[in-house]
Amino acid sequence: MSFIPYGRQLISQDDIDAVAEVLRGDFLTQGPKVGEFERGVSDAVGASHAVACNSGTSALHIACLALGLGEGDYLWTSPNSFVASANCARYCGASVDFVDIDLHTGNMDVNRLQEKLIHARQHGKLPKVVVPVHFAGQPCEMAEIGRLAQEYGFYVIEDASHALGAQYHGAPVGSSQYSDITVFSFHPVKIITSGEGGMAVTNNPVFAEKMRLFVSHGITKDPEHLSQNDGPWYYEQQELGFNYRMTDIHAALGVSQLTRLGEWVARRNQLAEHYHDLLQSLPVTPLEVISQVISSYHLYVIRLDLNEIKIGRRQLVERLRGQGIGVQIHYIPIHTQPYYSKLGFSKGDFPVAEQYYQEALSLPLFPAMSEEDLDRVAVALKSSIN
Ligand SMILES: *Cc1c(COP(=O)(O)O)cnc(C)c1O
């Protein structure tokens, strides 16, 4: 039987043709496809500006730089995320702290955020940036986070790596109504792919301008921004930037993939419904979806009732993988990674994320899966835990 991974890209002939066309053309990089992809994404999510990058991680980094995050500052994020959500602060020389999660959604718990802010204000250690992560594709409670941002004076970067195509209170994630910048990833397991790639979107023209500088060495050629002008060759390096540019090859794939965003998010939701039905009688609990949101269902996560199932989670993962079912665990709490332990974090610091980690299991979910594939996953799960 074939192996079903937990996530997988879906590539069409149109995608292949779009990439081939770039390869036959004049620009492999710094050509028109990057701008086209930026406009496509900003239109799709309702943001005024978009800056494409070579990864979601670089997009997080330039977002932090644009907000002026640096030494002596704090960035807070969720421990239940990929390490990049926290590392972006470290690249800037800033410190990281975490806000524990809600066990039922896997997202940052806004009550804990508020408690931590009250405490931090008393100790003069308020964060400069908070990075809520829309875990598994479900938007965080952004209205509350936005209200706290106003009250406590921090910036918000939404890590929407999982959540392209998701909606919050009727608006697409990325419209950034309650945040300063929203970041997407186009890694192949994500909602759409450009191979590697990412994008930072914002409604703030100053942040957009800064991010554009940081993506390309801190260099500008825009006559309006030059301090002098020696001639048509002239450019200036105004900041210490990076080469985080997306290529036209990647952008062409992204543009082509983007045309199927709505269809794929709908399909992911349909498959998630089917999983809900199949798993109803088992001692497992799917992530809760809060009201007034549409999840993009990057992941289908269940929590195992470890008292009810007959085997340990590790055995379960090994057994399912042995049957060709590529289950995965999202996520090992970031603060328990050796790098973050060295910075002073310990087990026990964020107990809900740690409990969640013990119970979580991501079942395969991607648009090319059939209902029969899900049936096969459910049968294997059922027979393994009984
Ligand atoms: C994938 C991911 C990233 C990083 O994206 P890359 O494009 O792989 O660099 C950041 N945060 C989260 C939550 C992710 O899942």
The ligand as an ORCA input file, in Angstrom:
! r2SCAN-3c Opt
* xyz 0 1
  C       6.431     26.682      7.990
  C       6.408     27.608      9.126
  C       7.276     28.693      9.249
  C       8.461     28.898      8.383
  O       8.216     28.886      7.058
  P       9.344     28.482      6.008
  O       8.750     28.937      4.730
  O       9.510     26.999      6.093
  O      10.580     29.213      6.365
  C       7.080     29.579     10.290
  N       6.104     29.403     11.184
  C       5.279     28.360     11.120
  C       4.193     28.236     12.136
  C       5.403     27.418     10.102
  O       4.593     26.363     10.070
*
